[in-house]
Amino acid sequence: MSSNMDDLHTELRVLQSHVDSLMGCIKQNETKLHRFQLLETNLLTLNSLYELIEHVLDDTQTVFDLDFVSFCIIDEKNEIRDFLEEEGLRVDKTPGLVLINQSQPLEKQFGKVGRHFLGDYDKKRCALFFPAVEKEVPASVAIMPLIRRGKYLGALSLGSLDKQRFSMQMATDFLKRLSDILSVCLENTLNFEMLKRTSFVDPLTGINNRRFFDQRIGEEIDRAARSDDPLSCLFLDIDHFKKVNDQQGHQAGDCVLVESAAEIKNQLRNNDILARYGGEEFVVLLSNASNSKAVEVAERIRAAVEAQVFECTPEQKLKVTISIGVSTYNPASQSKTLSITPAELIQLADQGLYAAKEAGRNQVSNQGEHLGNKALKKA
């Protein structure tokens, strides 16, 4: 009798252990499901490609407790790279982000139907999706194509040091849902970025337009005020541009605008802001650039444009000059109660441009540093 009771107690303890283990698994799955739902919600509310990439690379790794996460995006015309670098993301310095210029590698990997690949890491098959992996490679991987309306957009790749984590025998419904959601998010975000770029880019020169500049200048002034870094503005105008149109034709005028914009851009840093302000006028914002540095940049632009030969056609070669006005907002040199508005900073640079024109053109005229409502200090 005693032996039977002992056996019963043993069986009860074993059963209780199984129940406890099962409850622990249920709680773990509930936690994972909750995290996944939060990830889903976050992804669906994003409309910035920069933010989407950041959330995919960081949140996915946290939610699924992964050792490796890679986000591959097809970028046929390098437009996505441009989007991201304009937002301040260094593509080549972002681990896990892969941009490829054609869909063939994905079609070869996944076929026309887009089958997920789960299994052991194989360098020949997986190197494209984990390019930053060198010393330590995943033991098992899940590589999921991102497809919308029959078109490959990219792939999401998950890797683990646990060889049993991903295998062809495991159910893929959960991963399929994740890839479907991310495909929708990526398509929507790319469409939004394209629309934004179209509305903020001058179609002739390919640089930013006035609408973009008007939005950014306020942000840059606020940033300068917070960091106590100087912000300089250049206002530029191609000299005697009307004569180019009247005497050489509007196609020649367009050629001069396009090539001038390119030459100006060549003299700027990646984080400087260049925009076509209207007609033959351009405007530049130089972040963290002192007044003397801004004058130096302006003079470099003026000399580069003057030296440029604009070959609109083999038979039509033109030379033009440019006039530039310079103004600087330097919050570190003034009281915190004083500031400057976007209109004031532009107006000061415009006054410099007018002075350069009056002095004979092909010149740089400096309006100095803005000291709130007190005065201007020439460099």
Buried (B, 14 or more C-beta within 10 A) or exposed (E): EEEEEEEEEEEEEEEEEEEEEEEEEEEEEEEBEEBBEEBBEBBEEBEBBBBBBBBBBEBBBEBBEBBBBBBBBBBEEEEBBBBBBBEEBEBEEBEBBBBBEEBEBBEEBBEEEBEBBBBBBEEEBBEBBBBEBEEEBBBBBBBBBBBBEEEBBBBBBBBBBEEEBBEEEBEBEEBEEBBBBBBBBBBBBBEBBEEBBEEBBBEEBEBBBBEBBBEBBEEBBEBBBEEEBBBBBBBBBBBEBEEBBEEBEEEBBBBBBBBBBEBBBEBBEEEBBBBBBEEBBBBBBBBBBBBBBBBBBBBBBBBBBEEBEBEBEEEEEBEBBBBBBBBBBBBEBBEEEEBBEBEBBBBBBBBBBBBBBEEEBBBBBBBBBBBBEEEBBEB
